[in-house]
Amino acid sequence: NLEDGIVLADEELRDRLRRLDPALMQRVERRRTYMTAVLGYRLDESVLPLGNTSGWLAPYVTNLSLAVTNT
């Protein structure tokens, strides 16, 4: 499944993805916003989180009240 990880995409690829699958890029942008605004991650523009578990660490997956943040 493609939406299980992170993709590194240059500007050309990001633009192409926006044209080919706008819904995919909307999901990516929502994930990026959550990761940066809520969790405090600093993501380069090239980082496209494709799944909802991007940035999760295995010990914390079993307790949904915990998250790794950058404070």
N, C-alpha and C positions, 0 to 999 in steps of 0.2 A: 504494500500500500504506500503510495507516494506521500500521503499526509502523516508520516510517522516520525519525521525528523526536521532537520534544518537544511535549507539550501542557501548557498552563497551565490548571489546573482548580481552581475554588473548592471549598469543602468539600461543597457540595450535589452537584456533578458527581462528585467523588471517591466519595461515598457511593453515588450512582446506579450508577457503574461497578462498584463492589464487588458490588452486588446483581445487576446484569445480566451481568457477566462476571468472576466471582471469579478465574479462571485468568489473565486479562489483568492484573488488579491484583496478583496474586502475582508475575508476571514483572516488573512495574513496580517493586514493592518490592525484589525481588532486585537489579535494576539500580541503584536508588537506594542501597541498602546498599553495593554495590560502589563506586559513584561517591563516596560519602561516606567510608566506612571505609577503602577501599584507596587511592583516588586523591586523597582529601582535599578534594573539592569541597564547597562549602557550598550546599545546595539548599533553597530555600523549599519549604514543604509543597505549594505549588501546582504545582511542576514534576514532570511525569510523563514520564520517559524511556521512549519506546515502542519503541525499537530498540536493538540491541546496539552500535551505533556512535555513540550519543549522547555528545557530548563529544570525539569523535575529530577530529584535525586532519589534513587531506589529506597533508601530507608524512610523517606517521608511520604511515599505514595500511599502507604497503608493508613496514614492519619491525615485526612483531608483538611484538618484545622491547622496544619503546619505547612509552611512554605519557606524556601530559602530566599532571602532578600538581600539586597545590597544597600545597607544603610550607612 
